Amino acid sequence: MRVVQTVQALREALRPFDSPAFVPTMGNLHAGHLALMQQASQHGDVRVASIFVNRLQFAPNEDFDAYPRTFEPDCAALETAGCDIVFAPRPIWFTRLPRWQICWRDSTARGFLLASARSS
């Protein structure tokens, strides 16, 4: 299993494939995430998961900093579930963009794109 941290590295990793199956997560994986990863092989020729604790998923009164970060055990579980690529962008990379969102696939299903969205 390959772990990548940038969109460029992800595009490189996806280049040999035609149809990635993507399971987005914020880490701290449970059986539901792993079941989705196992089913992903039916929907694409490469299985990709993201691990990114998204600040936008938290309301102002929720504690973003207290959300469990379990990267190593999550990667081990994803590998066991058949994941081929983990996209784990560094949070600092996203803070440099004033507006962002990850879109699952472009129109040719050959990669991931960045698009505008509201950011905090």
DOKOLSE-60122 format. One record per residue (C-alpha): residue number from 1; x, z, y. Coordinates in steps of 0.001 Angstrom, whole numbers, plus 500000, padded with zeros to 6 digits. Example, Ala and Ser with C-alpha at 12.3 -4.5 7.8 and 13.67 -1.06 7.14 Angstrom:
% residues 2
<nr=1 xx=512300 zz=507800 yy=495500> $
<nr=2 xx=513670 zz=507140 yy=498940> $
//
This chain:
% residues 120
<nr=1 xx=500000 zz=500000 yy=500000> $
<nr=2 xx=501275 zz=499064 yy=503427> $
<nr=3 xx=500767 zz=501190 yy=506571> $
<nr=4 xx=500815 zz=499371 yy=509933> $
<nr=5 xx=500495 zz=500790 yy=513443> $
<nr=6 xx=500085 zz=497794 yy=515755> $
<nr=7 xx=497643 zz=494910 yy=515969> $
<nr=8 xx=500579 zz=492496 yy=515671> $
<nr=9 xx=501739 zz=494140 yy=512427> $
<nr=10 xx=498183 zz=494099 yy=511122> $
<nr=11 xx=497815 zz=490396 yy=511864> $
<nr=12 xx=501105 zz=489729 yy=510046> $
<nr=13 xx=499964 zz=491742 yy=507039> $
<nr=14 xx=496649 zz=489855 yy=506955> $
<nr=15 xx=498135 zz=486380 yy=507407> $
<nr=16 xx=498287 zz=485533 yy=503655> $
<nr=17 xx=494647 zz=486495 yy=503129> $
<nr=18 xx=491371 zz=484746 yy=503887> $
<nr=19 xx=488761 zz=487501 yy=503926> $
<nr=20 xx=489694 zz=491116 yy=504688> $
<nr=21 xx=487255 zz=493862 yy=503707> $
<nr=22 xx=487511 zz=496658 yy=506284> $
<nr=23 xx=486600 zz=500347 yy=505992> $
<nr=24 xx=486964 zz=502109 yy=509369> $
<nr=25 xx=487596 zz=505864 yy=509252> $
<nr=26 xx=488748 zz=508729 yy=511415> $
<nr=27 xx=490625 zz=510218 yy=508488> $
<nr=28 xx=489708 zz=513501 yy=506799> $
<nr=29 xx=488355 zz=511328 yy=503998> $
<nr=30 xx=485620 zz=512272 yy=501562> $
<nr=31 xx=484124 zz=510663 yy=498442> $
<nr=32 xx=481933 zz=508337 yy=500515> $
<nr=33 xx=484936 zz=506744 yy=502222> $
<nr=34 xx=486675 zz=506260 yy=498890> $
<nr=35 xx=483564 zz=504743 yy=497289> $
<nr=36 xx=483418 zz=502216 yy=500150> $
<nr=37 xx=487077 zz=501353 yy=499589> $
<nr=38 xx=486482 zz=500817 yy=495885> $
<nr=39 xx=483514 zz=498526 yy=496662> $
<nr=40 xx=485533 zz=496579 yy=499240> $
<nr=41 xx=487193 zz=494467 yy=496543> $
<nr=42 xx=483826 zz=492766 yy=495988> $
<nr=43 xx=483725 zz=491656 yy=499630> $
<nr=44 xx=487208 zz=490398 yy=500440> $
<nr=45 xx=490588 zz=489399 yy=499117> $
<nr=46 xx=492416 zz=492301 yy=500774> $
<nr=47 xx=491193 zz=495860 yy=501325> $
<nr=48 xx=491977 zz=497422 yy=504693> $
<nr=49 xx=491195 zz=500895 yy=506019> $
<nr=50 xx=491781 zz=502329 yy=509444> $
<nr=51 xx=492687 zz=505918 yy=510148> $
<nr=52 xx=492159 zz=506638 yy=513818> $
<nr=53 xx=490631 zz=509752 yy=515359> $
<nr=54 xx=488632 zz=508105 yy=518114> $
<nr=55 xx=488184 zz=510235 yy=521207> $
<nr=56 xx=485084 zz=508175 yy=522058> $
<nr=57 xx=483303 zz=509589 yy=518992> $
<nr=58 xx=483303 zz=513064 yy=520553> $
<nr=59 xx=480860 zz=514299 yy=523182> $
<nr=60 xx=482327 zz=516187 yy=526160> $
<nr=61 xx=481456 zz=519549 yy=524561> $
<nr=62 xx=482931 zz=518652 yy=521146> $
<nr=63 xx=486505 zz=519583 yy=520281> $
<nr=64 xx=488494 zz=516395 yy=519711> $
<nr=65 xx=491688 zz=518417 yy=519245> $
<nr=66 xx=490162 zz=520484 yy=516414> $
<nr=67 xx=489225 zz=517456 yy=514271> $
<nr=68 xx=491291 zz=517639 yy=511047> $
<nr=69 xx=494231 zz=515229 yy=510822> $
<nr=70 xx=495015 zz=514738 yy=507125> $
<nr=71 xx=497026 zz=511517 yy=507220> $
<nr=72 xx=499257 zz=511921 yy=504143> $
<nr=73 xx=496498 zz=513063 yy=501750> $
<nr=74 xx=494210 zz=510363 yy=503173> $
<nr=75 xx=496813 zz=507668 yy=502491> $
<nr=76 xx=497324 zz=508941 yy=498938> $
<nr=77 xx=493557 zz=508881 yy=498323> $
<nr=78 xx=493199 zz=505389 yy=499819> $
<nr=79 xx=495996 zz=504055 yy=497648> $
<nr=80 xx=494332 zz=505507 yy=494551> $
<nr=81 xx=491041 zz=503888 yy=495631> $
<nr=82 xx=492699 zz=500452 yy=495844> $
<nr=83 xx=493469 zz=500117 yy=499550> $
<nr=84 xx=496051 zz=497429 yy=500333> $
<nr=85 xx=496650 zz=498042 yy=504060> $
<nr=86 xx=496114 zz=501076 yy=506285> $
<nr=87 xx=495829 zz=500409 yy=510005> $
<nr=88 xx=496857 zz=503658 yy=511713> $
<nr=89 xx=497400 zz=502915 yy=515392> $
<nr=90 xx=499263 zz=505486 yy=517419> $
<nr=91 xx=496953 zz=507065 yy=520008> $
<nr=92 xx=499449 zz=506415 yy=522811> $
<nr=93 xx=499090 zz=502667 yy=522174> $
<nr=94 xx=495378 zz=502845 yy=522989> $
<nr=95 xx=495817 zz=505038 yy=526059> $
<nr=96 xx=497717 zz=502197 yy=527699> $
<nr=97 xx=494593 zz=500026 yy=527578> $
<nr=98 xx=491972 zz=500836 yy=530217> $
<nr=99 xx=489134 zz=499467 yy=528053> $
<nr=100 xx=489192 zz=498765 yy=524306> $
<nr=101 xx=487340 zz=498482 yy=521047> $
<nr=102 xx=488355 zz=497231 yy=517617> $
<nr=103 xx=486246 zz=494359 yy=516310> $
<nr=104 xx=486176 zz=494000 yy=512539> $
<nr=105 xx=487010 zz=490285 yy=512267> $
<nr=106 xx=487355 zz=487193 yy=514376> $
<nr=107 xx=485185 zz=484130 yy=513780> $
<nr=108 xx=487545 zz=482788 yy=511103> $
<nr=109 xx=487715 zz=486135 yy=509281> $
<nr=110 xx=491508 zz=485996 yy=509441> $
<nr=111 xx=492302 zz=488991 yy=511591> $
<nr=112 xx=491319 zz=491717 yy=513975> $
<nr=113 xx=490677 zz=491373 yy=517678> $
<nr=114 xx=490556 zz=493641 yy=520691> $
<nr=115 xx=487536 zz=493477 yy=522980> $
<nr=116 xx=486282 zz=495419 yy=525958> $
<nr=117 xx=484359 zz=498641 yy=525649> $
<nr=118 xx=483897 zz=501756 yy=527718> $
<nr=119 xx=486759 zz=504208 yy=527386> $
<nr=120 xx=487148 zz=507788 yy=528579> $
//
